[in-house]
Amino acid sequence: MPAISVKSIALAESQKKVLAKKYVEIFSEITNVPKDRVYIFFDGHELEDVGAAGIRFSEHPSKAWSKFNEDEWSKNPEIVERIKKAAES
């Protein structure tokens, strides 16, 4: 049972859906392991628990699209369309 582990700030469900599909497809294609045998685990962290350059994201939020700012980026039609296209490809 191969497993893919994704550690990041907490992601929105729509993001996890696309990432799971793509990661498993690529892994299966490259290794010839059936997709239903590839497991994926998402380990999403709160902003207080993640940082860069010595600063926690809760103190200086990242501009990356994530669960924490989903209410902002999910209203942007260009971003929503990018995620939809990624899910379809």
Phi and psi in degrees as a GROMACS rama.xvg file:
@    title "Ramachandran Plot"
@    xaxis  label "Phi"
@    yaxis  label "Psi"
@TYPE xy
-71.0236  147.631  PRO-2
-133.276  139.944  ALA-3
-109.857  130.499  ILE-4
-116.276  126.111  SER-5
-113.125  114.503  VAL-6
-109.648  123.521  LYS-7
-164.444  -179.086  SER-8
-65.0835  159.235  ILE-9
-57.1457  134.294  ALA-10
-105.189  155.763  LEU-11
-72.0839  155.477  ALA-12
-58.5255  -39.472  GLU-13
-62.4243  -36.1302  SER-14
-69.5741  -44.2613  GLN-15
-62.7596  -37.6126  LYS-16
-60.7836  -46.5286  LYS-17
-67.6987  -45.9784  VAL-18
-62.163  -42.6462  LEU-19
-59.7829  -47.5878  ALA-20
-59.6683  -49.7631  LYS-21
-68.0572  -46.2296  LYS-22
-61.0423  -45.0324  TYR-23
-66.5682  -42.0872  VAL-24
-58.7546  -47.4137  GLU-25
-65.4848  -45.1746  ILE-26
-60.5142  -45.7457  PHE-27
-62.6119  -43.1419  SER-28
-61.7419  -43.3876  GLU-29
-77.1234  -32.2471  ILE-30
-105.476  -12.1015  THR-31
66.257  19.9397  ASN-32
-83.3778  131.197  VAL-33
-57.9597  142.347  PRO-34
-55.8199  -35.4019  LYS-35
-74.1079  -2.71688  ASP-36
-104.326  -1.59286  ARG-37
-101.341  120.982  VAL-38
-100.181  148.247  TYR-39
-132.178  134.979  ILE-40
-121.714  129.507  PHE-41
-104.239  125.615  PHE-42
-117.487  86.4607  ASP-43
-88.5856  135.656  GLY-44
-111.729  148.464  HIS-45
-69.5677  157.071  GLU-46
-59.2811  -30.497  LEU-47
-68.9099  -20.2751  GLU-48
-100.943  4.74109  ASP-49
-134.382  143.363  VAL-50
-157.954  174.206  GLY-51
-147.404  148.135  ALA-52
56.6603  30.8708  ALA-53
78.6194  9.82337  GLY-54
-123.607  128.43  ILE-55
-70.5298  146.369  ARG-56
-63.5067  -25.0093  PHE-57
-66.8822  -25.5441  SER-58
-86.6013  -31.3272  GLU-59
-144.282  84.6901  HIS-60
-56.6278  141.059  PRO-61
-70.5458  151.72  SER-62
-90.5495  1.50199  LYS-63
-63.7961  144.692  ALA-64
-71.8064  129.319  TRP-65
-154.464  -177.079  SER-66
-60.8865  -33.2489  LYS-67
-71.6114  -25.4825  PHE-68
-122.44  23.6611  ASN-69
-58.0332  -36.0668  GLU-70
-61.8727  -24.1272  ASP-71
-84.8716  -57.4126  GLU-72
-72.7438  -25.5323  TRP-73
-70.4455  -12.5238  SER-74
-92.0797  -6.98478  LYS-75
-89.2901  111.474  ASN-76
-59.0802  -32.4899  PRO-77
-66.3884  -42.4727  GLU-78
-68.6194  -44.9927  ILE-79
-59.2129  -41.913  VAL-80
-64.8683  -39.4367  GLU-81
-60.7945  -42.6297  ARG-82
-67.2203  -41.2645  ILE-83
-61.832  -44.6295  LYS-84
-63.6434  -39.701  LYS-85
-63.0165  -36.913  ALA-86
-68.539  -30.9644  ALA-87
-82.1002  -25.9618  GLU-88
